[in-house]
Amino acid sequence: MKIIIAEKPDQASTLCAQFQRIKRDGYFEIKPNELFPNGAYCTWAIGHLTELSPPEAYKPEWKKWSIPMLPIIPDKFRYEVTKSKAKQFYIVKQLLTNPGITEIIHAGDAGREGELIVRNIIHLAGVKKPIKRLWISSLTPASIYEGFNQLLDDEKTKNLFYEAYSRACADWLVGMNASRVYSLLLKNHGMNDVFSAGRVQTPTLALIVKREREIDEFKPEPFWEVIATFKINGKKYKGKWHKEQQTRVMDQELASKIAAFCKGKPAVIKDVKTERKEYQPPLLFNLSSLQATANKAFKFSPKKTLDIVQSLYQKGIVSYPRSDSTYVTKGEAEQFPDILEKLSVFDEYSPMFPLPKSSILTNSRYVNEKKVTDHYAIIPTEQVRDPKKLSADEQRIYDMIVRRLIAAHYDQAIFDYSTLITLVDGRAEFITKGKQQIQEGWRKVIYQDDKEKDEILPNLQKNDDGIVEKIDTKEGKTQPPKRYTEGQLITLMKTAGKYLDNDELEKVLSKVEGLGTEATRAGIITMLKDRKYIEVKKNQVFATDKAKVLIQAIGDHILASPEMTAKWEQRLSEIGDGHASPSVFMEQTKKLSKKIVSDAIEVSTTWSFEGLKIESIQRTSSRFTIGKKAGKCMLCEGNVVDKGEFYGCTNYKTNHCKFTISKKILGKKISQTNVQKLLNEGQTNVIKGFKKGEKTFDARLEWKSGKINFLFE
């Protein structure tokens, strides 16, 4: 009898949906069938059922955070059962150890993490039985059936386990040592907070802080543009004065002199140029490009996009979401006509049919076996779904994926770009640019929101002459660099800090040498938010003072280097390909951890955080205080407990009590002692240093007339 181990409960349910089965506690019992003549069990993890052991599991003295204990480097890493998921682990273990089980089918996600999750469970259960690997890129019944029919040998994917295991251990080593040393050293500078640092999150944060500094240090400069209105052959158009391809004049007096010189002067067409450009349809999506595009279109966070496309994958209507490829194999391309025919019946897509190209089977831009790594591009499966039957957000993402596939079957878009050079009085040159769409092509399928409207220039020839009818000067200011959006941040991580805002990214990068992987980048950005390093406002990423302090403390050391982290990712990828040694990589990581600690200690005496609000960087709660009672509610007599960022009433869900006390009021941290005093006695001690605008003041807080007020001495 065989046991199938899936990564999640809903995946397990989908994997055995086409078989007769009985639902048990923590698993399905599959009845005998053509694929499983003796029947089978199908159970699941709940994500990671195991986790790397904490420092104190190796040495009790490592539990205490202290500089002399660093660096923390275990001789051999150990995994243990995650306490909150122990019940499911022991259900899986019991099934694995059943003498009737003769073969294990590893059915985790077909990627690095899936490989690690299931193999760790098998290893921790102490079971050594033959393993086969289910490796599929979609959860349609046909794909599942074919996958079970063509199970891979265990050895085929083992290197991916070594890669994922090495990544997890390296992240633990670097994160544990870097977080402790910087938290302890920065505490000496008055910041009592946990400064989480890591192999991927810190260089990502360094890129954000670098942009924040560029914005802070930017000094706007005024400039002027001289704009002329010409009348030539009865036709009017505008042009900007330019010299050496520059239209900006940095001196107002000079701009005024140019305008005065040109006023009413004769003008002649010096040159007319038209350049035709062809734009190929966009590539198919991988996860990074889907996240970046969804963020630009809908302001979805990368995590939200991943969650949505994962949901569509679970429904069996799109392929595996964590793919890093934008290509498909010939096998997939052969199915496109059938998939597209099914899609053509829906109202959203019927106007786009019939397609200009019936097949892209021979188009190497999309079909290239060599460019398909573990998975092919994210595409709709043959199990098509009416978009109207999906939730609003699922509909948006599904529509984007469908339109990319349809657009691939369209012709290129063609534009003519025209440039007029107008010469005034034989001396001053003015430039006028225009754009005209010649062929719509794939833009019929994927609408492009161009910022500049197409401007068709008047039909004029070289040497046509006329006059300057009007001349103006227009003042402007140079603008600072723009903050990254979350979508741009995903692209930035993929290119290790070399930001490329175009859809041809895969052609620029011959090998992925970015920060993190397709599967982990969204999680890194979410982690930076949760740890109060970044704030996202109107889809723009802001670095907090806490982030600036950490990156300033690290300086130009290796921990903040995107290029170095990209090289580590490359080495990890080589481990996954079987071309590099996990043990050699781990030895290098141990040396790096020692260097991180020694570097931090060495430079900490020179740290200066002038201009940053370090007094505001204080821990407002810890895992030890969350949920701890502070006193009775002033509104309903319920219990007021620590909720992390604030104190709140436990009766919020039962009677909708809205009593809360913020842990920070007008820039001042409110201590737990003062909160307890307010709840028990109606007022706090005198709190010094409240700040409103430019003024600071001291006051007590008191409960009066159903709200918290300031009480002045």
N, C-alpha and C positions, 0 to 999 in steps of 0.2 A: 504494500500500500504506500501511496505517496502523500507528502504534505506540501502544500503550497503556502509560502509566506509572502504576503503583500505588505506594502509600506503603510497603507492606511485602510480603515474599515470600508470606506465607500469603494476603494479600488478592489478590495477582496470581493465585495458584492458584485461589482461589474465583471470581474474575471470569471466568476462561476454562475453568472446570470443565465447562461444558455444551457446549463445542466440542471437536472433534477437535484434538489438539495434540501437539507433540513437545517434550519438556523439553531445553533447551540449557543451556550454562553461563551463568547469570545472566539467562535469559529463557525464555519459551515461544514456540514458533512455532505459530500457529493456522492450521489448514488452511482453505481457502476454504469459506464457508458463506453462508447467507442474509443475515446481518448484514454480513459481511466477504467480499464476492465474490472479492476478490484475496488473501484471507488477511490476517494481521496478526501483528505481534510484540507480546508482552505482557511488559514488564520491570518492575523495581521499584527503589525506594529502600530503604534500611534505616533508616527514620526519616530524620533529617537527614544527607544525604551531603555537605552543605556547612555551613560555619560562618563567622561574622564573623571577619575577620582580627584577630590580636592587635595590641596597640599598636606593637610593634617593626616590624611590616610597613609601617607608615606612616612612622615615624621610628625609626632604630636606638636613639637616645638614650631613647626612651620605654620601653625594656625595663627600665631601672633604676627602682626605686621610690624616688622622692625628691620632697620637697615642692616645690622650685623647678620641677619638670617639670609640675606640675598647674595648671590642669585639662588633661586629654588630650582634645582635640576634633578629630577628623579632618575635613578639608574635605568628603570624600565617603566614605561607608562602602563597604567591599569585602568580598565573600565569597570563600572559598577552599575547596578540596576537603578534607574531613576525612581525615587521613592513614590512619586505620585502615579507612576505607571506600573508599579510592581505587580498588581493583580494580573494584568494582561501578559506580562513577561512570564509569570509562572504558569499561565494557561498554555502559552506557546512552548515553554520548556517541557511541560507534562506531555504534550503531543509529540514533541521531538524525541523524547526518551522512550516513547511507546515502542516496545519490541516489534510490533507489527509494521512500523514505519521503516521502509527499506531505502527510500530515496527522498531527498529534499529538493523542491523546486523553488529556487530563489526568484521571487517575482516582485522585488523592490523596483522603484523607478529605474528606468534604463539609463543610469548616470552614476556619477561618483558617489553622491550622498546615498542613493538607494543601495549601492553596493556596500557601503560602510554600515548602514543601519541594519540590514538583514544579517550580514556576516558577523557583526558583533553579537547579535542575539544568539546565533548558532554557537559561536565561540564561548560566550559566557554560560550557555546551557551545558557546556562540556560534551557536546555531541560530535562524533566523527562518523558521519554517514555520507555516502555519495551525494554530490550536489550537481544539479543542472540549472542553467540560467535561462529564464524567460526574458527575451530582449525584444520589445516591441515599441513602435513609435506612435501607435494610436490604439484606442480602446474600443474599436468597433468589433462586433462579434467575429467578422471574417479575420481581422488582424489577430485577435486573441486566439482563435482556433488554429490559425497558421503558426502562431508563435509556440503554442503547446506542441504542435506537430514537429517543430524544428528547434527544439531546445538546444542551447549552446552548451558545450563542455565547460565545466567549472573553471578550467585554466584560462579560457578565452578572455575573461573579464577580471581575473584576479589582480592584475596590475592596477586597475582602477581603484580597487580596495586599498592597495598600498599607497596610491596617490592621496586618497581621501583620508586615510589614517595618518599619513605624514603631515598633511595640511592641518588636521585637527590637533595633533601633538605640537606642531610648530606654533600654531596660534595660541595654544595653552601656555607654552613656554614663554613666548615673547610677551603675550598679554599679561600673564601673572607677574612676571618680573618688572616689566615696564610700568604697569598700573601701580604696583606697590611702591617702587622707588620714587616715581614722580608724585604720588599722593603724599608720601611721607616727607619728601623734601619740600614740597609746596606748602605743607602744613606749617613748616618752620617759617614760612613767609606770610603766615596769617590766614591761609585758605584751608579751612577744615572741610574738605570735600573729597570724594573719590574721583581721581582723574584716570578714567579708563583709557588705556592705550593699547594698540594692537598692530599686528603685522600689516593689515590692510586698511583698517579704519583710520589710523593716524596719518599715513601719507595722503589718503583721500581728504581728510580734514585739513592737511597742510595746503592742498590746492585751493580749498575754499577760503582759508585765512589769507593766503597770498592774494587772492582777488579782492578780499575785503580791505587789505592794506593798500592795494592799488587805488581803490575807490576813496579811502580815507585820505591818502596823500595827494590825490589828484587836485590840481589847482586850475579851475576853468579860465580860459583866456578868451577875450572877445575877438571876433573876426567880422569881416564885412564881405558881402558878395555884391558885385555890380551886375545888374540884370537889365538888359536892353530889350525893347520891343521893336522889331524890324518890320518894315513894309517894303517888300520886294515883289515886283510884278503883280501888284494888287493883293498879295498874300501876306498875312501877318503871322508872326511867330516870335517866340522869346529865346534868348540865349544868355549864357553866363560868360563874363569875362574870364579868360584863363591864360595862364602862362606856365609853361613846363608842366602841363597836366594838373595844375593846381588852380582851383577857382576861388580860394579864400585869400583875402587881403588882410594882413594882421595889423595894418595901420589905417585908422579912419581917414586921416588927411589924404593918404595916397588914394584910398577908394573914392573920396570926393573929387580928387583931381582927375582920376580916370573917367568918372561920370561926367564931369564938366567938359573934358576933352571930347567925349563922344557925342555930346548933345547935338542933335540935328545934323550930324555929319553923314556923308555918303557911306554906303555899305555895299560890299560885293561878296558873292559866294566864292570863297577861296577853294573849298573842297567839299565834295559829297561822297561819303563812303557808306556802303551797305554790306553787312556781313550776315550770312545766313548760318544759323546754328540749329543743330538737330539734337533733341533730348530723348534718350532711350527711356522706355518705361522703367519704373523703379524696380529694384530687386525684390525678391520675396523676403518675408520677414524672418529674422532670428529674434530671440527674446530682447536683446538690447535695442534693436531698431524699432521693435514694436513698442517697447516702453517709452523710448524717446518720442516716437510719433504720437502716441496716445497722450503723452504729457503736453505736447505742443497743441494738439487738437482739443483735448478735453480737460487739461490740467490734472489728469490722473497721476497720483504718485506711482513710482515704479512698483511698489509693493501691491498697490491696488490693481494695477494692470496684470501683474503676475497672478494674483489671487483669482482674477476674472478669467484669464486664459486657462488657468488650472481647472477652474470649474467647467469651462467648455470642453477641456480634455476629458474630464471625468464623465461628461455627457456623451463622449465618443464622437463629437462633431468637429474637433480640430486635432491636429497631431501634437506630439510631445512638446510642451511649452518651453523647456529649458534648453533649447537647441542653440548652438552657436553658429550654425550653418545657414546660408541663404540659398543653397542649392538643393536639388532633388536628384534622385537616381532615375534611370529610364523607366524602371518599374512603376514609380509614382507618376511620372509624366504620362505614361500610357493610360492612366486612369482619369486624367484631367478632362477629356472630352465627355465622359460619362458624368463626372461631378458637375461640370459646367452646364450640361443639359438639364440636370435636376435643378440647378440654381436658376435657370432661365425662366422657370414658371412663376417665380415670385415677383410681385409688383416692383420691388426695389431694383431688380436687375433685368427685367424683360426688355426695357428700352435699349439695353446695351448689346442685345443680340439681334441678328447673327454676328458672330465675332469676325473681325478682319482676318484673323489667322485661326484655323481650325485646330492646329497643334503646335506645340513648342518643343517637340521631341528632339529636334536637331539643333536647338538653340542653346549653345554652350553657356550663355549668360545665366541660364536657369538650370540646365540639365548637365551635371558634371559629376560623375561617380567619384572622381578623385578628391573633389572639394566637400563631399559629404563625410563628416567625421562620425561620431557615434549616432547622430540623428540628422535627418534632413530638415529643410526649412519648415516653418510653421504654416500649414496649409489646411484648408477645409477638407474633411474626409468625405468618403462616398455616402456617409450617413448624414446627408444634408438636413438642415433644420430651417423652417420658416422663421426668419428673424423676428417676426411679430410675436412669436410664442416664447421669446426669451425675455429676461428682465431688461430694463432700459440700458444698464451698463454692459450687460452681456451682448446685447444687440449692437452696441457701438463697436466693441472689440471684434465681434464676429464679422461685422460689416467691413471693417478695415482689412481683415485677413482675406475675406472673399474678394474684395475689390482689387487687392494686390494681385491675386491670381488671374482675375479677369483682365486687368491692365496689361499683364504679361502677354496676352494674346492680341494686343492692339499695336498699331504702328507708332513710330516716334512722333513727338510733337515738334513742329518746325516754326522758328521765329526768324524774322528779319530785324536786325539791329542797325539803325541808321544814325549817322553822325554828320551834322552840318558844321562846317567851320566858316564863320562870317568875319570878314576883315573890315574894320571901320577906319576910314581915312588912311588906309595903307599901313596902319600901325597896330591898332588894338584888335586882338583876336577874341571872338566869342564862340562858345561851343553849345550846340543844341543836340540832344539825344532823343531818339524815339524808338519804339518797339512795335512790331506788328506781327500778330499770329497768322501764319500762313497755313498750317495744318494743325488741327486740334489734337488728333491722335489719342493717346492714352489719357489726356487731360479730360476727356469726356467722362472717364470712369472715376478718376481721382481729382477732385477739384483742388486747384492750387490758389490759395488766397494771396495773390500778389499784392505787395504794398503799393507798388507803383502801377498806376493804370497805363494800359497800352496807349502810347501817344504816337499818332501817325503824323509824320512831318509833311509839310506842303511839298508838292512836286516841283522842285526847283533844280536848276542845272548850274554847273560850274560857270563862273563869270557873270551870272545874272546879277543885276545891281538894283539898288534902291536907297533907302534912307533909314536912319535911326529915328523912329517916331517918338520914342519915350525912353528915358533912362532913370533907373532907381538904384539906390544902395540899400541893402538889407543886412541888418545886424544879427549876429548869432553868437553862441558861446560853444566852445569845445566841450564835449560831453565825457564824463568818466567812463571807464569800462563798465559794461553791464554785469549785474550779478547773474550767476548761473541759475537756470531753472533745474528742477529735479531731473527732467529728461536730458538736459545738456550734461548734467553731472554723471548720468549713466554712460553717456558717450565719452566723457572725460576719463572716467575710470577705465573704460575699455581700451583707450589709447594711451594710458599711463601719463595723463596730463597734457598730451598734445591734442588740443581741441579741434576737431574737424566737423564742421556743420554741413555735411552733405551725405547723401544716401549711398555714395559709392565707397563707403568706409572699408568694406571687405576687400576692395581692390587695392586700397592703399596699404592695408596690413597683410603681409604675406603670412604672418603667424601672430596669433593672439598673444600679446605681451602686456596685458593690462593689469589693473588692480582687481583682484578677485576673479570670480567666474560668472558666467551667465546666471547661474543659480543663486549666487551669494550677494550680488551687487545691491539689489533692492533691500536686502536685510541689513547691509552695512549702513545705507542711508537712513533706514528706520532706526538703527541703533544710535546713530549720531543725534537724531532727534530725541530719542528717549533719554539719552545721557546729557541733554541740555547743551550740546555743543553747537547745534544749528537750530535755527527757527525758519520755517517756511511761511512767508507772507505773500499772498497773491501770486503763488507759484515761484517766488524768488527766494533763493537760499541765502540767509544771513548767518554769519559767524558770530557767536556770543563772546563776551569777554572771557568766559571760561575756556573757550576754544583758543582764543588769542593767547591766553596765559600759557596753556600747554604747548602750543607750537613755538612760542617765543622761548620757552624753557628748553625745548628739545633743540632748537636752532637748526643748524644744517647737518646734524648728525644723521646717521643712516636710517633711523627709525622713521624719519619724515620724508624719505626720498622715494618718490614715485618710480623712478627709473630702477632703483635697486629692488623694490618690491615686485616690479614687473619681471625682473630677472628671476626672482624666486618663483613666481607663477610659471615662468617658462620651464624652470627646473622641475617643478611639480608635474607639469604637463608631460615632461620627458619620462618621469617615473610612471605615469599612467600609460605611456606608450611602450614601457619596458626598456627604455634607453638610458635610464639613470638609476643610481642606487639610493633607496630610501635611507639606508643607514648612514651613508656619506652626507646626505642632505641634513639629517637630524644632528649629526656631529657639528656641521656648520652652524646650525640654528642654536645649538648649545653655546658655541663660541660667541655668537652674536648676542645672546642673552646676557652673557657675562660682560660684553663690551657695552651694552646699553646701560647696565647698572653702573659700571665704573665711569663711563662718560658723564652720566647724570650727576653722580656724586662730585666729580671733578669740577664741573662748571657751575654747580648750584651756588657757590659762594659769590659768583659774579652776576647773578640774576638781578635784573631791575625791571619792574613792571609799571613804570611811570606812565600815567595817562589811562591806565586800566582800572576799573572799579573792583579791585580785589576784595574789598570788604563785603561785597555782595555775593562772593563765591563761598557760600557756606552750605553744609549739608542740612537740608530741612527735615530729613527723615532717614531712617535706615530700615532694613528688613526686621530689625529688632523692635522698632517702635510702631510700625504699621499695625493698625488695629488696636493699639493700646488705648485704654479708656482715659480720658482727661477730666471728665466730670459729667454733670447732668445738663441736659438741653434746657435752654432758657425759654423755649417755646412750648415743648410738649412733654418734658420730664423724661425723654428718652436718654440714651447714653451718647455722649459726644466722644468720638474716637479719632485717632490719627489716620488720615486718609492719604498721606503722602505730601501733597502740595498744600493741603488745608486740613482743618478739623471739621468734621461733619456729623450730623445726627444719624444714628443707626435706624431711625424710623422713616428714613427717606422713602423706602419702597412701600412700607405698610400704610403710612398715613400722609405721605408726600411732604413731610416736614423739610423745610428748606434752610434750616439753621446751619450756617457755616462760619468759620473764622479763618481768614487767610493767614498763612504763616509769614507773610511779608506785607506790611502796610506802609505806604509812602516810603518805600526803599529800606524800611527797617525790619529786621527779623524779629518776630514775636516768639519768645522762648516758651517752652512747654510749661515752665513754672508760672509764667504770667498768664498763660491760657487757663491753667488750673485755678489760679487766683481769681480770674475774671468769672469763671463758671461758679466757683464756690462762694466768693465774697462780693461779686458784682462789679469789681474794678481791679485793675492791675497795679503793680508798682509804677513809679515814674519811669517812663522809657525815654531815653535821650537820643536825639538825632533824626527825628522825622524830617523828611524833606519834601517841600512843595515848591515847585519852580526853583528859584534861587535862594529861597528862605529855608532855614532849618529851625526846628522848635522841639521842646520837650513837653511831654504830656502823659497822663494816665489814659488808659482805655476804660470806659465804663459802659454797662448795659443800661440803657434808659429809653423808655418809650418804644420798646420793641426793636431797638437797633443799637449797634455799637457806636459810641460817640467819643470824642476827645474831651478829657477833663483837664483843664489847665490849673496850675497851682495858683 
